[in-house]
């Protein structure tokens, strides 16, 4: 029996997921996608949303069958018995994705913070945020989820403000069926979707809260589906709105596209949305830290990593060792990405493009999560075929015989994404290094 405290209901679990997904991605990625696709950027958002929704259904069904903090490890282990290393890597890659996501979002917070305060170095604010939120993560899941819920409402209000301004004060009339000139529309939509998709990541971490959620086998699947549908509707509305306020060329060139677009209709919106971005990035960091720590706790429960990660604080009833480990690893990633190039003079140049180390960490994190998605969707299909009579509190809709259609569709789209957006061998090489690090930590039974 888990020593964690079950305190979360459907409302908290759903808001936690919405906060994880919304995060800071929409505040930046919508501009980058619009700069490629043009006024038809909504099509990229819809396409990437199709992958997210399809994969989210897989997580929902499996989370109902196996309500454990180890989430992806348990899903793959049940689907492919005897392949312990594969199951471990599914959990480990998702854990790394969470820690790297926390580090990247902390630097995003620091970037906004420095622009608003005039500070020159983004490292101290990022480290301070990680320390503060790791302390909150240790203090309690209800406290963490309550703060996340408040921040989720604030960042959602920022998106609703952009939508409202576009409705009442449009600056232009976009052609929603026309892509940017000079590009193949289908290719543009695909590339734009590949860029924007990562604004959808986060729902895959909701199952890590299973052992701190009441009636988890029913609550978590509902929370996943609700979170993805709410964010998809918000994202589509925002993508239709921003091009009514600002040209897609200007959106593509902007570092704060939502703030810049809203300020066209109301000058005061710029500072307000920049401030809201602080809440959005903070919420993302908190969500990733909580989820990553619960995942490594779950892996310890499964006996595949050091058992110390499974220790629970007798006072706070939180996994304090895994909380500390997750926070310190995020700090280490930031220190490495900022100071290693300075000390060594090392620069990454491939195909005429120079990677910032933090960009490489972020893209490695994204690739790790996509590989996990392939495994999870495949696990759902395997379990439907091998164990059709197993209890399923939630079932993915649309099946042909025993085979569910949505996981197959999601995997096809993910493979297309990998072919289009992950051609650089350095990203695969760095992901391989993450796998090797995980294998060093793997405790073989």
C-alpha positions in Angstrom: 0.0 0.0 0.0 1.3 3.5 -0.9 2.5 5.7 1.8 1.5 8.8 -0.2 -1.5 10.9 0.9 -4.6 10.6 -1.3 -6.0 14.2 -1.5 -6.7 15.0 -5.1 -10.2 14.9 -6.7 -11.3 15.3 -10.3 -11.2 19.1 -10.2 -7.6 19.4 -8.9 -6.4 16.6 -11.1 -7.9 18.2 -14.2 -6.6 21.7 -13.4 -3.2 20.3 -12.7 -3.2 18.7 -16.2 -4.5 21.9 -17.9 -1.7 23.8 -16.1 0.9 21.3 -17.3 -0.3 21.5 -20.9 -0.9 25.2 -21.2 2.4 26.2 -19.6 4.5 28.7 -21.4 4.5 27.0 -24.8 1.4 28.8 -26.2 2.9 32.2 -25.3 5.8 31.6 -27.7 5.2 28.7 -30.1 2.1 30.1 -31.7 4.2 32.9 -33.1 6.9 30.6 -34.5 4.2 28.4 -36.1 2.4 31.4 -37.6 5.6 32.6 -39.1 5.9 29.4 -41.1 2.2 28.6 -41.9 0.6 32.0 -42.2 -3.0 32.7 -41.5 -3.8 29.0 -41.6 -1.8 28.4 -38.4 -5.0 27.0 -36.9 -4.6 23.9 -39.2 -1.2 23.2 -37.6 -2.8 23.6 -34.1 -5.6 21.2 -35.1 -3.2 18.6 -36.6 -1.0 18.6 -33.5 -4.1 18.5 -31.3 -5.2 15.3 -33.1 -1.9 13.6 -32.1 -2.3 14.9 -28.5 -6.0 13.8 -28.2 -5.3 10.3 -29.7 -2.4 9.7 -27.4 -4.2 11.1 -24.4 -6.9 8.5 -24.8 -4.3 5.8 -24.6 -2.9 7.2 -21.4 -6.4 7.5 -20.0 -7.3 3.8 -20.6 -4.0 2.6 -19.3 -4.1 4.9 -16.2 -7.5 3.4 -15.4 -6.2 -0.2 -15.7 -3.0 0.5 -13.8 -3.3 3.4 -11.4 0.3 3.6 -10.3 2.8 6.5 -10.0 5.2 4.5 -12.2 2.7 5.0 -15.1 4.5 4.3 -18.4 6.9 1.7 -16.8 3.9 -0.3 -15.6 2.0 0.0 -18.9 4.9 -1.3 -21.0 5.8 -4.0 -18.4 2.2 -5.3 -18.5 2.0 -5.2 -22.3 5.4 -6.8 -22.9 6.2 -9.2 -20.1 9.8 -10.2 -19.8 11.1 -6.9 -21.3 12.0 -5.2 -18.1 14.6 -3.0 -19.7 12.2 -1.7 -22.3 9.6 -0.9 -19.6 12.3 0.8 -17.5 13.4 3.0 -20.4 9.7 4.1 -21.0 9.6 5.4 -17.4 13.1 6.8 -17.4 12.7 8.7 -20.7 9.5 10.3 -19.4 11.2 11.2 -16.1 14.0 12.9 -18.0 11.5 14.7 -20.2 9.9 16.1 -17.0 13.2 17.2 -15.4 14.4 18.8 -18.7 11.0 20.4 -19.1 11.3 21.9 -15.6 14.8 23.3 -16.4 13.7 24.7 -19.7 10.6 26.3 -18.3 12.6 27.8 -15.4 14.9 29.5 -17.9 11.8 30.7 -19.7 10.5 32.2 -16.4 13.9 33.8 -15.9 13.8 35.3 -19.4 10.5 37.0 -18.7 11.6 38.0 -15.2 14.8 39.6 -16.5 12.9 41.6 -19.2 10.5 42.9 -16.6 13.1 43.7 -13.9 16.2 44.6 -16.0 18.4 41.9 -14.5 21.1 40.6 -16.9 21.7 37.0 -15.8 18.8 34.5 -16.0 20.6 31.8 -14.1 20.0 33.1 -10.5 16.2 33.6 -11.0 15.9 30.1 -12.6 17.7 28.4 -9.7 15.8 30.3 -7.1 12.5 29.3 -8.7 13.6 25.6 -8.8 14.6 25.7 -5.1 11.3 27.4 -4.1 9.1 25.0 -6.0 11.0 22.0 -4.9 10.3 23.0 -1.3 6.6 23.4 -2.2 6.7 20.0 -3.9 8.1 18.5 -0.6 5.5 20.3 1.5 2.5 18.6 0.0 0.6 17.5 -3.1 -2.6 19.4 -2.1 -0.6 22.6 -1.6 1.2 22.1 -4.9 -2.1 21.3 -6.7 -3.9 24.3 -5.1 -1.2 26.8 -6.3 -1.2 25.1 -9.7 -5.0 25.5 -9.9 -4.7 29.3 -9.1 -1.9 29.8 -11.7 -3.9 27.8 -14.3 -6.8 30.1 -13.9 -4.6 33.1 -14.3 -2.8 31.9 -17.4 -6.2 30.8 -18.9 -7.5 34.4 -18.3 -4.6 35.6 -20.4 -5.6 33.5 -23.3 -9.2 34.5 -22.9 -8.1 38.1 -23.0 -6.4 37.6 -26.4 -9.5 35.9 -27.7 -11.8 38.7 -26.5 -9.6 41.5 -27.9 -9.6 39.7 -31.3 -13.4 39.5 -31.2 -14.1 43.2 -30.3 -11.1 45.0 -31.9 -9.7 43.0 -34.9 -7.0 44.8 -36.7 -7.1 42.7 -39.8 -9.2 40.1 -41.7 -7.1 37.0 -42.2 -7.7 34.4 -44.8 -7.9 31.2 -42.7 -7.7 28.9 -45.7 -4.4 30.4 -47.1 -0.9 29.4 -46.1 2.1 31.6 -46.3 3.0 32.4 -49.9 5.9 30.5 -51.6 5.5 27.3 -49.5 3.8 24.0 -50.0 0.6 24.4 -47.8 0.7 20.8 -46.6 4.4 20.8 -45.8 3.9 24.2 -44.0 1.1 22.8 -41.9 3.1 19.8 -41.0 6.2 21.8 -40.0 4.1 24.2 -38.1 2.4 21.4 -36.3 5.8 19.9 -35.4 6.8 23.2 -33.8 3.5 23.8 -32.0 2.9 20.2 -30.8 5.1 20.6 -27.8 2.7 23.1 -26.4 0.5 20.1 -25.9 2.9 18.1 -23.8 2.0 17.6 -20.1 -1.0 15.3 -20.0 1.4 12.3 -20.1 2.4 13.2 -16.5 -1.1 13.2 -15.0 -1.0 9.4 -14.3 2.0 10.0 -12.0 -0.5 11.5 -9.5 -2.5 8.2 -9.4 -1.3 7.3 -5.9 -2.3 10.7 -4.5 -5.7 10.8 -6.1 -9.0 9.6 -4.8 -10.6 6.8 -6.8 -7.7 7.1 -9.2 -8.7 4.4 -11.7 -11.8 6.5 -12.6 -10.6 10.0 -11.7 -7.3 10.1 -13.6 -8.7 9.0 -17.0 -11.5 11.6 -16.8 -8.9 14.3 -15.8 -6.7 13.5 -18.7 -9.5 13.6 -21.3 -11.0 16.8 -19.8 -7.6 18.5 -19.7 -6.7 17.8 -23.3 -10.1 18.8 -24.6 -10.1 22.1 -22.7 -6.6 23.1 -23.8 -7.4 22.1 -27.4 -10.4 24.4 -27.6 -8.4 27.2 -26.0 -5.5 26.6 -28.4 -7.7 26.6 -31.5 -9.5 29.8 -30.4 -6.2 31.5 -29.7 -4.8 30.5 -33.1 -7.8 31.9 -34.9 -7.6 35.1 -32.8 -3.9 36.1 -33.0 -4.0 36.5 -36.8 -6.9 38.9 -36.4 -4.8 41.1 -34.3 -1.4 40.9 -36.0 0.0 39.7 -39.4 1.6 36.3 -39.4 4.9 37.9 -40.5 5.0 40.0 -37.4 3.9 37.1 -35.2 6.8 35.0 -36.5 9.3 37.7 -35.7 8.0 38.4 -32.2 9.6 36.9 -29.0 6.3 37.6 -27.1 3.7 37.0 -29.8 0.6 37.0 -27.6 1.6 40.1 -25.7 2.5 41.9 -28.9 -0.7 40.9 -30.7 -2.9 41.9 -27.7 -1.2 45.3 -27.4 -2.4 46.1 -31.0 -5.9 46.3 -29.6 -5.0 47.5 -26.1 -1.7 49.0 -25.2 -2.0 47.8 -21.5 -2.2 44.2 -22.6 1.5 43.9 -23.2 2.7 44.3 -19.6 -0.3 42.3 -18.3 0.4 39.3 -20.6 4.1 39.5 -19.9 3.3 39.2 -16.2 0.9 36.3 -16.8 3.7 34.6 -18.7 5.5 34.5 -15.3 2.6 32.6 -13.8 2.5 30.3 -16.8 6.2 29.4 -16.7 6.1 28.9 -12.9 3.1 26.6 -13.2 5.0 24.6 -15.9 8.0 24.2 -13.6 5.9 23.1 -10.7 4.0 20.6 -12.7 7.0 19.0 -14.2 8.8 18.8 -10.8 5.8 17.2 -9.1 5.3 14.7 -11.9 9.0 13.8 -12.4 9.4 13.2 -8.6 6.3 11.0 -8.5 7.5 9.0 -11.5 10.9 8.2 -10.0 9.1 7.3 -6.7 7.0 4.9 -8.7 10.0 3.4 -10.4 11.5 2.8 -6.9 8.2 1.1 -5.9 8.5 -1.1 -8.9 12.0 -2.1 -7.8 13.9 -0.9 -10.9 15.8 2.0 -9.4 17.5 2.6 -6.0 14.9 1.9 -3.3 15.8 5.2 -1.5 13.8 7.1 -4.1 10.7 5.4 -2.7 11.1 6.8 0.8 8.2 8.9 2.1 8.5 11.8 4.6 6.7 10.7 7.7 5.5 14.2 8.4 4.5 15.5 5.0 3.8 12.1 3.4 5.6 13.2 0.2 8.4 11.3 -1.5 11.1 13.7 -0.2 14.2 11.9 -1.7 12.7 11.8 -5.2 11.6 15.4 -4.8 15.2 16.4 -3.9 16.7 14.3 -6.7 14.4 15.8 -9.4 15.1 19.4 -8.3 18.8 18.9 -8.1 18.9 17.3 -11.6 17.0 20.2 -13.0 19.5 22.6 -11.4 22.4 20.6 -12.8 20.9 20.8 -16.3 20.7 24.5 -16.1 24.3 24.9 -14.8 25.6 22.6 -17.5 23.8 24.3 -20.3 25.0 27.7 -19.2 28.5 27.2 -17.9 29.8 24.2 -19.8 30.1 26.1 -23.2 31.7 29.1 -21.3 34.3 26.9 -19.6 35.1 24.6 -22.6 34.4 27.0 -25.5 32.3 24.1 -26.9 29.8 25.0 -29.6 27.4 22.7 -31.4 27.3 23.4 -35.1 25.5 21.1 -37.5 24.3 21.8 -41.0 25.2 25.5 -40.7 23.0 25.8 -37.6 24.5 26.5 -34.1 22.6 24.8 -31.3 22.4 26.5 -27.9 22.9 23.7 -25.4 19.5 24.4 -23.8 17.9 24.0 -27.2 19.5 20.6 -27.5 18.3 19.6 -24.0 14.8 20.8 -24.9 14.7 18.9 -28.2 16.2 15.8 -26.6 13.4 16.0 -24.0 10.8 16.2 -26.7 12.2 13.3 -28.6 12.3 11.2 -25.4 8.6 11.9 -24.8 7.6 11.1 -28.4 9.4 7.7 -28.1 7.5 7.1 -24.9 4.3 7.9 -26.8 5.1 5.3 -29.4 5.6 2.7 -26.6 2.4 3.6 -24.7 0.2 3.5 -27.8 1.7 0.2 -28.8 1.2 -1.1 -25.3 -2.5 -0.3 -25.4 -2.9 -2.1 -28.7 -1.0 -5.1 -27.3 -3.1 -5.3 -24.2 -6.3 -5.0 -26.2 -5.3 -8.0 -28.2 -3.6 -10.1 -25.4 -6.0 -9.3 -22.5 -9.3 -8.2 -24.0 -11.3 -9.2 -20.8 -9.2 -7.2 -18.4 -11.2 -4.6 -16.4 -11.1 -1.2 -18.1 -12.8 1.7 -16.2 -12.2 3.8 -19.3 -12.0 2.6 -22.9 -10.6 4.4 -26.0 -13.4 4.8 -28.5 -13.3 3.5 -32.1 -12.0 0.0 -32.6 -11.8 -2.5 -35.5 -12.3 -5.8 -33.8 -10.0 -5.8 -30.8 -7.7 -3.2 -32.3 -8.3 0.5 -31.3 -7.9 3.0 -34.1 -6.8 6.1 -32.3 -3.5 4.7 -31.0 -2.6 3.4 -34.5 -3.4 6.8 -35.9 -1.3 8.6 -33.2 1.7 6.4 -33.9 1.5 7.0 -37.7 1.4 10.8 -37.1 4.2 10.6 -34.5 6.5 8.7 -37.0 5.8 11.4 -39.6 6.8 14.0 -37.0 10.0 12.2 -36.2 10.9 12.1 -39.9 10.1 15.8 -40.5 11.4 17.4 -37.3 14.1 15.2 -35.9 16.6 14.7 -38.7 19.6 16.0 -36.8 21.8 13.1 -35.6 23.0 15.1 -32.6 19.5 15.0 -31.1 19.4 11.2 -31.5 22.9 11.0 -30.1 22.1 13.0 -27.0 18.9 10.9 -26.5 21.1 7.9 -26.6 23.3 9.4 -23.9 20.1 9.8 -21.8 19.3 6.2 -22.3 22.8 5.1 -21.3 22.5 7.2 -18.1 19.2 5.5 -17.3 20.7 2.1 -17.9 23.4 2.9 -15.3 20.7 3.7 -12.8 18.6 0.7 -13.7 18.4 -1.8 -10.9 18.1 -5.3 -12.4 16.0 -7.8 -10.6 
